[in-house]
Amino acid sequence: MQQQTTRRGFMRGAALGAAGIPMYIGILSDSRLVRGTAANSKLNIACIGVGGRGAANVEGVQHENIVALCDVDAQRGGDMFARHPQAKRYTDFRRMLEEMGDKIDAVVIGTPDHTHAVAGVMAMTMGKHCYCEKPLTHSVYEARVMAETARQKNLVTQMGTQIHAGGNYRRAVELVQSGAIGAVRDVHVWLGADFAGPPTPTDRRQPDAPTDTPKPPEGFDWDLWLGPAPYRPYHPTYAPFNWRYWWSFANGVLGDFFCHYCDLAFWALKLRHPITVEAQGPVHPESTARWTNARQTYPARGDLPAVTLTWHSGGGYPEIVKDKNIPQWGSAVLFVGSDGMLIADYNQHKLLPEDKFADFKRPEPFIADSMGHHREWTEACKTGGPTTCNFDYSGALTEAALLCNVALRAGGRITWDAENLKAVDCPQADKYIRRECRPGWTL
């Protein structure tokens, strides 16, 4: 299908250029390029990264046609390859997209964080609907590019914050938005000590990169696994699991879980971009922080007051938990309102103080139950309906998560200019906002 540049697309492109985002993204066609428009038809889906967490995403969309599978690790991807023998197999997603382009409607990305954006932008530039694991990207800049690319192409997108589809979060959001606890100006989010990730799997005291250079396992293409990351020799310290704790590939525990827990605050309070971010924690050039405390301030939004969101990870509880006799749940989100409080985790929530709300009558549910996080996306691809974690919403959520690490690594505090993707008067933050990619892997 021939692409045509609309005036609206050109103006969006100009705005992106002002923010340092390549112009080519802004001049993409506004057409959707959906092949199967009937709700009862099946999408042709390609999956990138099909071992580990990626396998669960393949299972989540297996009610559609799985036409291609891509994984750099033949062993970890082997189960999905065997279960979908009709799907064409690849190790390089770029080749897969080039060869299967006109046979694919949508793409699912379940790779490590550092390859989310290069795969997602390539797929969406080709007009493919996109589902991507959380966090949406490895860097703040990439999150903005993913969101803008999806918007310019008018594509159906979803980030893999699966808890968002559960009834517990929906009922908690309804309580906050209906005013059950009054105006909320403070939110605390904490993770238990079990979420403190090791610097390396072999020595929790040693955060430096390993110096020995064993050979990669048979059937594992290390160079393709690295993708846009700077080259370094293979080591099992990095793959298949502990890439999460190295800056070159991810953003540590904060990158892993901010998008799950703070999703509830973003949804309930209609948050978007912080204006200041402060962070404390151990800083190392190679490995991510073992613990992080961060504070973000958000401006007023219409009738909603300004909000301070405080993140605590690596063990311990916020002072308010002890001071106000809050239940010491292992990991939780606490909304502090003018008329009460609400505490929630993945599976439960409670209004506080309990005696005050003993006779409280809940509002009638006004957020519809989800048909399932993956199915919500696949159905929307066919019908043009909405998704609840599209890249516009989840891109801003991811930016907020990654800005905590930007502040940590840039000196402890930044004032954020969201429109221009800049930390005000803090040039040392630039290299953390937008990373340098290997040649051939830029967006």
Secondary structure by P-SEA (a helix, b strand, c coil): cbbbbcaaaaaaaaaaaaaccccccccccccccccccccccccbbbbccccaaaaaaaaaaccccccbbbbcccccaaaaaaacccccccccaaaaaaaacccccbbbbbccccaaaaaaaaaaaacccccccccccccaaaaaaaaaaaaaabbbbbccccccccaaaaaaaaaaaacccccccbbbbbbccccccccccccccccccccccccccccccccccccccccccccccccccccccccccccccccccccccaaaaaaaacccccccccccccccccccccbbbbbbbbcccccccbbbbbbbccccccaaaaaacccccccbbbbbccccccccccccccccccccccccccccccccccccaaaaaaaaaaccccccccaaaaaaaaaaaaaaaaaaaacccccccccccccccccccccccbbbbcccccc
